[in-house]
Amino acid sequence: MADSDTPDLPRLLPDAVHRSVHPGTALLRLETTHAREGILDGAWWPRSRDIGAELPSLISALTEHLGPITRVGLDGRAWDGLPTRVVVDGRVVHIDSFPVGDDTVLITRGDRDHFSLLLVPPDTSPNAARAAMARAVRADNVTEARQILIETGSDTPPTPA
């Protein structure tokens, strides 16, 4: 019996993808229709709070799949030295500092096309981060980012081994 034949056990991500999720990963759920039913469009698990080191790779990855990114909205209190803009692949991307919460990144493509990503804290344990990211990319997800982090244990630092 194939995984798709078991409606009681939804497969959020293929096992190989789930295992390969590590700090620095962004997962996207790209809709091919104009209607977006879920609250979040993806998730990002940065390696650190150094925005200068983390943001360019996220923007490059998003640009590859979405086209040119014009703005990124972040909670400035959650990052070390948030600039007002960065240049990535020769393009200027404006950085907006909003009190949106430490758990969300807002991405703008063009004038009005917005995407919302769950922001998994850098110090999250791998299992909790994977669970949070998998939940965020579900098309039927209606749970807000903060609640996903709480329910998956991603809002607390991992315990030392």
Secondary structure as GFF3:
##gff-version 3
##sequence-region A 1 161
A	DSSP	three_ten_helix	3	5	.	.	.	ID=ss1
A	DSSP	alpha_helix	15	20	.	.	.	ID=ss2
A	DSSP	beta_strand	25	28	.	.	.	ID=ss3
A	DSSP	beta_strand	42	45	.	.	.	ID=ss4
A	DSSP	alpha_helix	51	66	.	.	.	ID=ss5
A	DSSP	beta_strand	71	74	.	.	.	ID=ss6
A	DSSP	three_ten_helix	76	78	.	.	.	ID=ss7
A	DSSP	beta_strand	85	88	.	.	.	ID=ss8
A	DSSP	beta_strand	91	97	.	.	.	ID=ss9
A	DSSP	beta_strand	104	109	.	.	.	ID=ss10
A	DSSP	beta_strand	113	119	.	.	.	ID=ss11
A	DSSP	alpha_helix	126	136	.	.	.	ID=ss12
A	DSSP	alpha_helix	145	152	.	.	.	ID=ss13
###
